[in-house]
């Protein structure tokens, strides 16, 4: 299962949601665009009981804009302190709530943003990395 997280009105923060648009037709992959409220999707995810969960979100991990990295569960808590977040609740809280109800591997695919200002479009580096990001996710799913 892939959970896209982001705000489509805030530049590069939209990447998680935009990726779900591109993955929606990938057979055998459950995809949910959680927008800015991933906590609202905990119950539907629990009902579907996926084997693995990949959360895709813009986060500042000190990389180059458009760079993406896969983080394991233990990294999510550490990143949460400095996580660039436009979400209602911290992502680490959503992950903790999912873990309480599911015995599944949860990973974060963080995408380094260039800008997340309201009204901005996707930056060039993040837009250019999108095909590689989609390929990475489809490989992860297989």
Protein Blocks (a to p, Z undefined) as FASTA:
>chain_A
ZZdeddfklojlmmmmmmmmmmmmmghiacddekjmlmlmmmmmmmnopabdcdddddde
hiaehiacdddfklmmmmmmmoccfbfbdfklmmmmmmmmpccdddddddddfbfcehia
cdfklmmmmmmmmmmmmmmmZZ
